[in-house]
Amino acid sequence: MTRIAEQIKLRRKTYGLTQAELAARAGVGLRFVRDLEQGKISVRMDKVNQVLALFGEELGPVKMNVL
């Protein structure tokens, strides 16, 4: 989750948005944005996708190589 947190924070700053502005534009709470940027592992994927949608991205399942 740390890489996602770093990328979202970087994009937010690149676009000159405060956490509150990002939350409002994405339709999520300020607390959620703070938790997300701090790398909290229990954030909801649907809300992460709401934030990522502002930047034209989304999370999804990725097939992993298993023994």
PDB file of N, CA, C and O in Angstrom:
ATOM      1  N   MET A   1       0.816  -1.196   0.000  1.00  0.00           N
ATOM      2  CA  MET A   1       0.000   0.000   0.000  1.00  0.00           C
ATOM      3  C   MET A   1       0.862   1.264   0.000  1.00  0.00           C
ATOM      4  O   MET A   1       0.405   2.329  -0.415  1.00  0.00           O
ATOM      5  N   THR A   2       2.074   1.149   0.453  1.00  0.00           N
ATOM      6  CA  THR A   2       2.937   2.317   0.549  1.00  0.00           C
ATOM      7  C   THR A   2       3.188   2.958  -0.812  1.00  0.00           C
ATOM      8  O   THR A   2       3.203   4.184  -0.923  1.00  0.00           O
ATOM      9  N   ARG A   3       3.385   2.147  -1.844  1.00  0.00           N
ATOM     10  CA  ARG A   3       3.635   2.716  -3.175  1.00  0.00           C
ATOM     11  C   ARG A   3       2.409   3.468  -3.680  1.00  0.00           C
ATOM     12  O   ARG A   3       2.541   4.525  -4.297  1.00  0.00           O
ATOM     13  N   ILE A   4       1.236   2.938  -3.426  1.00  0.00           N
ATOM     14  CA  ILE A   4       0.004   3.621  -3.834  1.00  0.00           C
ATOM     15  C   ILE A   4      -0.108   4.942  -3.075  1.00  0.00           C
ATOM     16  O   ILE A   4      -0.428   5.978  -3.658  1.00  0.00           O
ATOM     17  N   ALA A   5       0.156   4.895  -1.784  1.00  0.00           N
ATOM     18  CA  ALA A   5       0.088   6.098  -0.955  1.00  0.00           C
ATOM     19  C   ALA A   5       1.039   7.168  -1.489  1.00  0.00           C
ATOM     20  O   ALA A   5       0.667   8.336  -1.611  1.00  0.00           O
ATOM     21  N   GLU A   6       2.253   6.765  -1.803  1.00  0.00           N
ATOM     22  CA  GLU A   6       3.245   7.712  -2.314  1.00  0.00           C
ATOM     23  C   GLU A   6       2.813   8.300  -3.657  1.00  0.00           C
ATOM     24  O   GLU A   6       2.962   9.500  -3.888  1.00  0.00           O
ATOM     25  N   GLN A   7       2.281   7.460  -4.535  1.00  0.00           N
ATOM     26  CA  GLN A   7       1.857   7.928  -5.856  1.00  0.00           C
ATOM     27  C   GLN A   7       0.689   8.900  -5.763  1.00  0.00           C
ATOM     28  O   GLN A   7       0.664   9.913  -6.463  1.00  0.00           O
ATOM     29  N   ILE A   8      -0.265   8.601  -4.913  1.00  0.00           N
ATOM     30  CA  ILE A   8      -1.419   9.492  -4.768  1.00  0.00           C
ATOM     31  C   ILE A   8      -0.977  10.835  -4.183  1.00  0.00           C
ATOM     32  O   ILE A   8      -1.408  11.889  -4.649  1.00  0.00           O
ATOM     33  N   LYS A   9      -0.131  10.794  -3.177  1.00  0.00           N
ATOM     34  CA  LYS A   9       0.357  12.041  -2.578  1.00  0.00           C
ATOM     35  C   LYS A   9       1.139  12.857  -3.610  1.00  0.00           C
ATOM     36  O   LYS A   9       0.972  14.074  -3.694  1.00  0.00           O
ATOM     37  N   LEU A  10       1.984  12.195  -4.390  1.00  0.00           N
ATOM     38  CA  LEU A  10       2.763  12.878  -5.421  1.00  0.00           C
ATOM     39  C   LEU A  10       1.850  13.518  -6.463  1.00  0.00           C
ATOM     40  O   LEU A  10       2.059  14.670  -6.843  1.00  0.00           O
ATOM     41  N   ARG A  11       0.849  12.788  -6.924  1.00  0.00           N
ATOM     42  CA  ARG A  11      -0.077  13.333  -7.926  1.00  0.00           C
ATOM     43  C   ARG A  11      -0.878  14.502  -7.359  1.00  0.00           C
ATOM     44  O   ARG A  11      -1.094  15.508  -8.035  1.00  0.00           O
ATOM     45  N   ARG A  12      -1.312  14.356  -6.123  1.00  0.00           N
ATOM     46  CA  ARG A  12      -2.069  15.440  -5.477  1.00  0.00           C
ATOM     47  C   ARG A  12      -1.232  16.713  -5.452  1.00  0.00           C
ATOM     48  O   ARG A  12      -1.716  17.791  -5.797  1.00  0.00           O
ATOM     49  N   LYS A  13       0.019  16.582  -5.044  1.00  0.00           N
ATOM     50  CA  LYS A  13       0.890  17.753  -4.964  1.00  0.00           C
ATOM     51  C   LYS A  13       1.221  18.300  -6.350  1.00  0.00           C
ATOM     52  O   LYS A  13       1.319  19.513  -6.532  1.00  0.00           O
ATOM     53  N   THR A  14       1.391  17.412  -7.324  1.00  0.00           N
ATOM     54  CA  THR A  14       1.672  17.834  -8.695  1.00  0.00           C
ATOM     55  C   THR A  14       0.549  18.709  -9.227  1.00  0.00           C
ATOM     56  O   THR A  14       0.795  19.689  -9.929  1.00  0.00           O
ATOM     57  N   TYR A  15      -0.689  18.348  -8.888  1.00  0.00           N
ATOM     58  CA  TYR A  15      -1.843  19.116  -9.343  1.00  0.00           C
ATOM     59  C   TYR A  15      -2.180  20.273  -8.404  1.00  0.00           C
ATOM     60  O   TYR A  15      -3.158  20.987  -8.626  1.00  0.00           O
ATOM     61  N   GLY A  16      -1.383  20.458  -7.369  1.00  0.00           N
ATOM     62  CA  GLY A  16      -1.579  21.585  -6.461  1.00  0.00           C
ATOM     63  C   GLY A  16      -2.827  21.482  -5.611  1.00  0.00           C
ATOM     64  O   GLY A  16      -3.431  22.498  -5.265  1.00  0.00           O
ATOM     65  N   LEU A  17      -3.218  20.263  -5.270  1.00  0.00           N
ATOM     66  CA  LEU A  17      -4.425  20.057  -4.473  1.00  0.00           C
ATOM     67  C   LEU A  17      -4.082  19.828  -3.005  1.00  0.00           C
ATOM     68  O   LEU A  17      -3.083  19.183  -2.686  1.00  0.00           O
ATOM     69  N   THR A  18      -4.904  20.352  -2.128  1.00  0.00           N
ATOM     70  CA  THR A  18      -4.787  20.008  -0.719  1.00  0.00           C
ATOM     71  C   THR A  18      -5.484  18.670  -0.517  1.00  0.00           C
ATOM     72  O   THR A  18      -6.203  18.198  -1.398  1.00  0.00           O
ATOM     73  N   GLN A  19      -5.271  18.069   0.632  1.00  0.00           N
ATOM     74  CA  GLN A  19      -5.977  16.821   0.932  1.00  0.00           C
ATOM     75  C   GLN A  19      -7.486  17.049   0.924  1.00  0.00           C
ATOM     76  O   GLN A  19      -8.240  16.206   0.437  1.00  0.00           O
ATOM     77  N   ALA A  20      -7.922  18.171   1.455  1.00  0.00           N
ATOM     78  CA  ALA A  20      -9.352  18.482   1.493  1.00  0.00           C
ATOM     79  C   ALA A  20      -9.919  18.633   0.079  1.00  0.00           C
ATOM     80  O   ALA A  20     -11.021  18.159  -0.198  1.00  0.00           O
ATOM     81  N   GLU A  21      -9.179  19.285  -0.810  1.00  0.00           N
ATOM     82  CA  GLU A  21      -9.645  19.455  -2.184  1.00  0.00           C
ATOM     83  C   GLU A  21      -9.712  18.114  -2.913  1.00  0.00           C
ATOM     84  O   GLU A  21     -10.659  17.853  -3.655  1.00  0.00           O
ATOM     85  N   LEU A  22      -8.710  17.271  -2.701  1.00  0.00           N
ATOM     86  CA  LEU A  22      -8.716  15.942  -3.311  1.00  0.00           C
ATOM     87  C   LEU A  22      -9.908  15.143  -2.820  1.00  0.00           C
ATOM     88  O   LEU A  22     -10.597  14.499  -3.611  1.00  0.00           O
ATOM     89  N   ALA A  23     -10.153  15.181  -1.530  1.00  0.00           N
ATOM     90  CA  ALA A  23     -11.285  14.455  -0.954  1.00  0.00           C
ATOM     91  C   ALA A  23     -12.600  14.927  -1.566  1.00  0.00           C
ATOM     92  O   ALA A  23     -13.440  14.109  -1.941  1.00  0.00           O
ATOM     93  N   ALA A  24     -12.780  16.236  -1.667  1.00  0.00           N
ATOM     94  CA  ALA A  24     -14.015  16.785  -2.218  1.00  0.00           C
ATOM     95  C   ALA A  24     -14.204  16.393  -3.678  1.00  0.00           C
ATOM     96  O   ALA A  24     -15.303  16.012  -4.081  1.00  0.00           O
ATOM     97  N   ARG A  25     -13.156  16.483  -4.461  1.00  0.00           N
ATOM     98  CA  ARG A  25     -13.251  16.141  -5.892  1.00  0.00           C
ATOM     99  C   ARG A  25     -13.503  14.652  -6.110  1.00  0.00           C
ATOM    100  O   ARG A  25     -14.187  14.261  -7.056  1.00  0.00           O
ATOM    101  N   ALA A  26     -12.942  13.825  -5.224  1.00  0.00           N
ATOM    102  CA  ALA A  26     -13.097  12.374  -5.373  1.00  0.00           C
ATOM    103  C   ALA A  26     -14.387  11.863  -4.733  1.00  0.00           C
ATOM    104  O   ALA A  26     -14.803  10.734  -4.990  1.00  0.00           O
ATOM    105  N   GLY A  27     -15.013  12.687  -3.908  1.00  0.00           N
ATOM    106  CA  GLY A  27     -16.234  12.249  -3.232  1.00  0.00           C
ATOM    107  C   GLY A  27     -15.975  11.308  -2.065  1.00  0.00           C
ATOM    108  O   GLY A  27     -16.788  10.436  -1.759  1.00  0.00           O
ATOM    109  N   VAL A  28     -14.826  11.501  -1.418  1.00  0.00           N
ATOM    110  CA  VAL A  28     -14.489  10.711  -0.236  1.00  0.00           C
ATOM    111  C   VAL A  28     -14.213  11.673   0.905  1.00  0.00           C
ATOM    112  O   VAL A  28     -14.100  12.879   0.691  1.00  0.00           O
ATOM    113  N   GLY A  29     -14.105  11.150   2.106  1.00  0.00           N
ATOM    114  CA  GLY A  29     -13.846  11.995   3.256  1.00  0.00           C
ATOM    115  C   GLY A  29     -12.383  12.380   3.399  1.00  0.00           C
ATOM    116  O   GLY A  29     -11.493  11.684   2.910  1.00  0.00           O
ATOM    117  N   LEU A  30     -12.148  13.488   4.070  1.00  0.00           N
ATOM    118  CA  LEU A  30     -10.793  13.945   4.331  1.00  0.00           C
ATOM    119  C   LEU A  30     -10.016  12.903   5.135  1.00  0.00           C
ATOM    120  O   LEU A  30      -8.839  12.655   4.873  1.00  0.00           O
ATOM    121  N   ARG A  31     -10.674  12.308   6.100  1.00  0.00           N
ATOM    122  CA  ARG A  31     -10.027  11.274   6.924  1.00  0.00           C
ATOM    123  C   ARG A  31      -9.527  10.120   6.039  1.00  0.00           C
ATOM    124  O   ARG A  31      -8.440   9.585   6.258  1.00  0.00           O
ATOM    125  N   PHE A  32     -10.334   9.750   5.043  1.00  0.00           N
ATOM    126  CA  PHE A  32      -9.940   8.673   4.137  1.00  0.00           C
ATOM    127  C   PHE A  32      -8.666   9.046   3.384  1.00  0.00           C
ATOM    128  O   PHE A  32      -7.746   8.233   3.289  1.00  0.00           O
ATOM    129  N   VAL A  33      -8.601  10.256   2.851  1.00  0.00           N
ATOM    130  CA  VAL A  33      -7.420  10.701   2.104  1.00  0.00           C
ATOM    131  C   VAL A  33      -6.195  10.688   3.022  1.00  0.00           C
ATOM    132  O   VAL A  33      -5.117  10.258   2.613  1.00  0.00           O
ATOM    133  N   ARG A  34      -6.356  11.146   4.231  1.00  0.00           N
ATOM    134  CA  ARG A  34      -5.230  11.136   5.181  1.00  0.00           C
ATOM    135  C   ARG A  34      -4.759   9.712   5.455  1.00  0.00           C
ATOM    136  O   ARG A  34      -3.561   9.432   5.425  1.00  0.00           O
ATOM    137  N   ASP A  35      -5.705   8.815   5.722  1.00  0.00           N
ATOM    138  CA  ASP A  35      -5.358   7.408   5.964  1.00  0.00           C
ATOM    139  C   ASP A  35      -4.678   6.797   4.746  1.00  0.00           C
ATOM    140  O   ASP A  35      -3.695   6.069   4.877  1.00  0.00           O
ATOM    141  N   LEU A  36      -5.201   7.094   3.571  1.00  0.00           N
ATOM    142  CA  LEU A  36      -4.649   6.564   2.330  1.00  0.00           C
ATOM    143  C   LEU A  36      -3.211   7.019   2.128  1.00  0.00           C
ATOM    144  O   LEU A  36      -2.339   6.206   1.821  1.00  0.00           O
ATOM    145  N   GLU A  37      -2.960   8.304   2.297  1.00  0.00           N
ATOM    146  CA  GLU A  37      -1.616   8.849   2.094  1.00  0.00           C
ATOM    147  C   GLU A  37      -0.636   8.390   3.166  1.00  0.00           C
ATOM    148  O   GLU A  37       0.576   8.414   2.952  1.00  0.00           O
ATOM    149  N   GLN A  38      -1.152   7.977   4.310  1.00  0.00           N
ATOM    150  CA  GLN A  38      -0.273   7.459   5.363  1.00  0.00           C
ATOM    151  C   GLN A  38      -0.023   5.960   5.209  1.00  0.00           C
ATOM    152  O   GLN A  38       0.707   5.364   6.000  1.00  0.00           O
ATOM    153  N   GLY A  39      -0.630   5.355   4.189  1.00  0.00           N
ATOM    154  CA  GLY A  39      -0.380   3.948   3.911  1.00  0.00           C
ATOM    155  C   GLY A  39      -1.170   2.969   4.752  1.00  0.00           C
ATOM    156  O   GLY A  39      -0.780   1.809   4.881  1.00  0.00           O
ATOM    157  N   LYS A  40      -2.276   3.418   5.328  1.00  0.00           N
ATOM    158  CA  LYS A  40      -3.109   2.513   6.120  1.00  0.00           C
ATOM    159  C   LYS A  40      -3.550   1.349   5.245  1.00  0.00           C
ATOM    160  O   LYS A  40      -4.036   1.567   4.135  1.00  0.00           O
ATOM    161  N   ILE A  41      -3.393   0.132   5.717  1.00  0.00           N
ATOM    162  CA  ILE A  41      -3.641  -1.046   4.886  1.00  0.00           C
ATOM    163  C   ILE A  41      -5.102  -1.477   4.836  1.00  0.00           C
ATOM    164  O   ILE A  41      -5.457  -2.341   4.034  1.00  0.00           O
ATOM    165  N   SER A  42      -5.941  -0.903   5.660  1.00  0.00           N
ATOM    166  CA  SER A  42      -7.336  -1.341   5.694  1.00  0.00           C
ATOM    167  C   SER A  42      -8.303  -0.396   4.967  1.00  0.00           C
ATOM    168  O   SER A  42      -9.499  -0.398   5.255  1.00  0.00           O
ATOM    169  N   VAL A  43      -7.791   0.412   4.029  1.00  0.00           N
ATOM    170  CA  VAL A  43      -8.677   1.307   3.281  1.00  0.00           C
ATOM    171  C   VAL A  43      -9.478   0.508   2.254  1.00  0.00           C
ATOM    172  O   VAL A  43      -9.032  -0.540   1.788  1.00  0.00           O
ATOM    173  N   ARG A  44     -10.645   1.005   1.910  1.00  0.00           N
ATOM    174  CA  ARG A  44     -11.521   0.312   0.956  1.00  0.00           C
ATOM    175  C   ARG A  44     -11.056   0.534  -0.477  1.00  0.00           C
ATOM    176  O   ARG A  44     -10.777   1.658  -0.893  1.00  0.00           O
ATOM    177  N   MET A  45     -10.982  -0.555  -1.212  1.00  0.00           N
ATOM    178  CA  MET A  45     -10.501  -0.510  -2.592  1.00  0.00           C
ATOM    179  C   MET A  45     -11.400   0.350  -3.476  1.00  0.00           C
ATOM    180  O   MET A  45     -10.903   1.055  -4.355  1.00  0.00           O
ATOM    181  N   ASP A  46     -12.714   0.304  -3.259  1.00  0.00           N
ATOM    182  CA  ASP A  46     -13.612   1.107  -4.087  1.00  0.00           C
ATOM    183  C   ASP A  46     -13.348   2.601  -3.893  1.00  0.00           C
ATOM    184  O   ASP A  46     -13.435   3.377  -4.844  1.00  0.00           O
ATOM    185  N   LYS A  47     -13.030   2.997  -2.671  1.00  0.00           N
ATOM    186  CA  LYS A  47     -12.729   4.405  -2.418  1.00  0.00           C
ATOM    187  C   LYS A  47     -11.357   4.785  -2.968  1.00  0.00           C
ATOM    188  O   LYS A  47     -11.165   5.903  -3.446  1.00  0.00           O
ATOM    189  N   VAL A  48     -10.404   3.857  -2.901  1.00  0.00           N
ATOM    190  CA  VAL A  48      -9.096   4.118  -3.513  1.00  0.00           C
ATOM    191  C   VAL A  48      -9.300   4.368  -5.004  1.00  0.00           C
ATOM    192  O   VAL A  48      -8.690   5.272  -5.576  1.00  0.00           O
ATOM    193  N   ASN A  49     -10.157   3.566  -5.629  1.00  0.00           N
ATOM    194  CA  ASN A  49     -10.432   3.746  -7.052  1.00  0.00           C
ATOM    195  C   ASN A  49     -11.142   5.066  -7.343  1.00  0.00           C
ATOM    196  O   ASN A  49     -10.946   5.644  -8.413  1.00  0.00           O
ATOM    197  N   GLN A  50     -11.951   5.547  -6.425  1.00  0.00           N
ATOM    198  CA  GLN A  50     -12.580   6.861  -6.609  1.00  0.00           C
ATOM    199  C   GLN A  50     -11.508   7.943  -6.690  1.00  0.00           C
ATOM    200  O   GLN A  50     -11.596   8.851  -7.517  1.00  0.00           O
ATOM    201  N   VAL A  51     -10.506   7.846  -5.836  1.00  0.00           N
ATOM    202  CA  VAL A  51      -9.419   8.823  -5.837  1.00  0.00           C
ATOM    203  C   VAL A  51      -8.576   8.663  -7.096  1.00  0.00           C
ATOM    204  O   VAL A  51      -8.264   9.646  -7.769  1.00  0.00           O
ATOM    205  N   LEU A  52      -8.210   7.423  -7.414  1.00  0.00           N
ATOM    206  CA  LEU A  52      -7.378   7.179  -8.601  1.00  0.00           C
ATOM    207  C   LEU A  52      -8.072   7.597  -9.895  1.00  0.00           C
ATOM    208  O   LEU A  52      -7.402   7.984 -10.854  1.00  0.00           O
ATOM    209  N   ALA A  53      -9.392   7.527  -9.937  1.00  0.00           N
ATOM    210  CA  ALA A  53     -10.139   7.896 -11.142  1.00  0.00           C
ATOM    211  C   ALA A  53      -9.877   9.349 -11.534  1.00  0.00           C
ATOM    212  O   ALA A  53      -9.927   9.685 -12.717  1.00  0.00           O
ATOM    213  N   LEU A  54      -9.603  10.202 -10.568  1.00  0.00           N
ATOM    214  CA  LEU A  54      -9.287  11.600 -10.869  1.00  0.00           C
ATOM    215  C   LEU A  54      -8.032  11.718 -11.725  1.00  0.00           C
ATOM    216  O   LEU A  54      -7.856  12.690 -12.460  1.00  0.00           O
ATOM    217  N   PHE A  55      -7.165  10.716 -11.620  1.00  0.00           N
ATOM    218  CA  PHE A  55      -5.908  10.727 -12.355  1.00  0.00           C
ATOM    219  C   PHE A  55      -5.919   9.734 -13.513  1.00  0.00           C
ATOM    220  O   PHE A  55      -4.872   9.434 -14.087  1.00  0.00           O
ATOM    221  N   GLY A  56      -7.103   9.225 -13.856  1.00  0.00           N
ATOM    222  CA  GLY A  56      -7.253   8.316 -14.978  1.00  0.00           C
ATOM    223  C   GLY A  56      -6.707   6.924 -14.727  1.00  0.00           C
ATOM    224  O   GLY A  56      -6.263   6.256 -15.660  1.00  0.00           O
ATOM    225  N   GLU A  57      -6.733   6.480 -13.483  1.00  0.00           N
ATOM    226  CA  GLU A  57      -6.204   5.165 -13.121  1.00  0.00           C
ATOM    227  C   GLU A  57      -7.183   4.419 -12.222  1.00  0.00           C
ATOM    228  O   GLU A  57      -8.127   5.000 -11.687  1.00  0.00           O
ATOM    229  N   GLU A  58      -6.934   3.105 -12.065  1.00  0.00           N
ATOM    230  CA  GLU A  58      -7.715   2.326 -11.113  1.00  0.00           C
ATOM    231  C   GLU A  58      -6.922   1.098 -10.695  1.00  0.00           C
ATOM    232  O   GLU A  58      -6.030   0.643 -11.411  1.00  0.00           O
ATOM    233  N   LEU A  59      -7.261   0.572  -9.532  1.00  0.00           N
ATOM    234  CA  LEU A  59      -6.665  -0.663  -9.030  1.00  0.00           C
ATOM    235  C   LEU A  59      -7.505  -1.837  -9.511  1.00  0.00           C
ATOM    236  O   LEU A  59      -8.701  -1.698  -9.767  1.00  0.00           O
ATOM    237  N   GLY A  60      -6.875  -2.971  -9.627  1.00  0.00           N
ATOM    238  CA  GLY A  60      -7.600  -4.170  -9.991  1.00  0.00           C
ATOM    239  C   GLY A  60      -6.779  -5.395  -9.632  1.00  0.00           C
ATOM    240  O   GLY A  60      -5.616  -5.278  -9.249  1.00  0.00           O
ATOM    241  N   PRO A  61      -7.376  -6.559  -9.754  1.00  0.00           N
ATOM    242  CA  PRO A  61      -6.650  -7.790  -9.435  1.00  0.00           C
ATOM    243  C   PRO A  61      -5.531  -8.042 -10.456  1.00  0.00           C
ATOM    244  O   PRO A  61      -5.671  -7.775 -11.650  1.00  0.00           O
ATOM    245  N   VAL A  62      -4.446  -8.553  -9.946  1.00  0.00           N
ATOM    246  CA  VAL A  62      -3.295  -8.872 -10.775  1.00  0.00           C
ATOM    247  C   VAL A  62      -2.914 -10.323 -10.500  1.00  0.00           C
ATOM    248  O   VAL A  62      -2.753 -10.720  -9.346  1.00  0.00           O
ATOM    249  N   LYS A  63      -2.772 -11.099 -11.549  1.00  0.00           N
ATOM    250  CA  LYS A  63      -2.399 -12.498 -11.388  1.00  0.00           C
ATOM    251  C   LYS A  63      -0.950 -12.575 -10.898  1.00  0.00           C
ATOM    252  O   LYS A  63      -0.056 -11.921 -11.437  1.00  0.00           O
ATOM    253  N   MET A  64      -0.748 -13.383  -9.875  1.00  0.00           N
ATOM    254  CA  MET A  64       0.579 -13.563  -9.306  1.00  0.00           C
ATOM    255  C   MET A  64       1.094 -14.955  -9.683  1.00  0.00           C
ATOM    256  O   MET A  64       0.316 -15.899  -9.816  1.00  0.00           O
ATOM    257  N   ASN A  65       2.388 -15.066  -9.850  1.00  0.00           N
ATOM    258  CA  ASN A  65       3.003 -16.366 -10.086  1.00  0.00           C
ATOM    259  C   ASN A  65       3.108 -17.090  -8.753  1.00  0.00           C
ATOM    260  O   ASN A  65       3.735 -16.602  -7.813  1.00  0.00           O
ATOM    261  N   VAL A  66       2.494 -18.244  -8.687  1.00  0.00           N
ATOM    262  CA  VAL A  66       2.498 -19.042  -7.468  1.00  0.00           C
ATOM    263  C   VAL A  66       3.243 -20.339  -7.762  1.00  0.00           C
ATOM    264  O   VAL A  66       3.160 -20.872  -8.869  1.00  0.00           O
ATOM    265  N   LEU A  67       3.956 -20.834  -6.791  1.00  0.00           N
ATOM    266  CA  LEU A  67       4.719 -22.072  -6.990  1.00  0.00           C
ATOM    267  C   LEU A  67       3.905 -23.150  -7.575  1.00  0.00           C
ATOM    268  O   LEU A  67       4.407 -24.251  -7.801  1.00  0.00           O
TER     269      LEU A  67
END
